[in-house]
Amino acid sequence: MIYPGSARFDGKAEFEWASPAPGSTHRFLLFFAQDESVSKLGLALQEVARYGFRDIELGEGRPIDVESLNDPAMAAFRKHYEGAFSEESSLVWYP
């Protein structure tokens, strides 16, 4: 599932990752591995918080269109899709 959102990064992530500067607010996409193709906002909110984000605004999740990842314009998102399955989730943030 993919969850769009925005939040403030407080620098207190549960793990190291290529994070933004503490105190900054960003839009993001959470790629989240789930057993069902049903939006689960509660679980997704907890996952975003693990990345160190607070004041989270999260949109409804939607299934990942796997075929769209073959489009060259979507190549950058392929690693996040793969990361969601190998690590449970992957988050890409925008400045």
C-alpha positions in Angstrom: 0.0 0.0 0.0 1.1 3.6 -0.5 0.1 6.3 2.0 0.6 10.0 1.1 1.1 12.4 3.9 2.9 15.3 5.5 4.5 15.6 8.9 7.3 17.4 10.9 10.5 15.5 11.4 11.7 15.6 15.0 15.0 13.7 14.5 14.0 10.8 16.9 13.7 7.9 14.5 13.9 4.3 15.7 16.7 3.6 13.2 19.2 5.4 11.0 18.0 6.5 7.5 18.5 9.3 5.0 16.3 11.6 6.9 15.5 15.3 6.6 16.8 18.0 9.1 15.1 17.9 12.5 12.3 20.5 12.8 11.5 20.5 9.1 8.1 19.7 7.6 7.8 17.5 4.6 5.3 15.7 2.3 6.1 12.0 1.9 4.9 8.7 0.5 5.0 5.6 2.8 5.3 2.3 1.0 3.9 -0.2 3.5 3.8 -4.0 3.1 0.4 -5.3 4.3 -1.3 -8.7 4.0 -4.5 -7.1 2.6 -5.1 -4.3 0.1 -7.2 -2.4 2.6 -6.1 1.0 4.0 -5.0 0.6 7.6 -4.4 4.2 8.8 -3.6 3.3 12.4 -0.8 0.9 11.5 0.5 3.3 8.8 0.6 6.2 11.4 2.6 4.1 13.8 5.0 3.2 10.9 5.5 6.9 10.0 6.2 7.7 13.6 9.0 5.1 13.7 10.7 7.2 11.0 10.8 10.2 13.5 7.8 12.2 12.2 5.3 13.9 14.4 2.2 16.0 13.7 1.4 13.5 11.0 -1.4 14.1 8.4 -2.0 10.9 6.5 -4.2 10.2 3.5 -5.9 6.9 2.8 -3.7 4.1 1.5 -4.1 2.7 -1.9 -2.7 -0.5 -3.5 0.5 -0.2 -5.4 0.1 -0.5 -9.2 3.1 -2.8 -9.7 2.9 -2.6 -13.5 3.4 1.2 -13.3 6.8 0.6 -11.8 8.0 -0.7 -15.2 7.6 2.8 -16.6 11.0 4.6 -16.8 9.5 7.7 -15.1 8.6 5.5 -12.1 12.1 3.9 -11.7 13.0 5.9 -8.7 10.0 4.4 -6.8 10.9 0.8 -7.6 13.5 0.7 -4.8 10.9 1.9 -2.3 8.4 -0.8 -3.4 11.2 -3.4 -3.0 12.2 -1.9 0.4 8.6 -2.2 1.6 8.7 -6.0 1.1 12.3 -6.5 2.4 12.0 -4.1 5.4 8.2 -3.8 5.9 8.2 -0.2 4.8 10.0 2.5 2.9 9.4 6.2 3.1 10.3 8.8 0.5 10.1 12.5 1.6 10.0 15.6 -0.5 11.8 18.9 0.4 
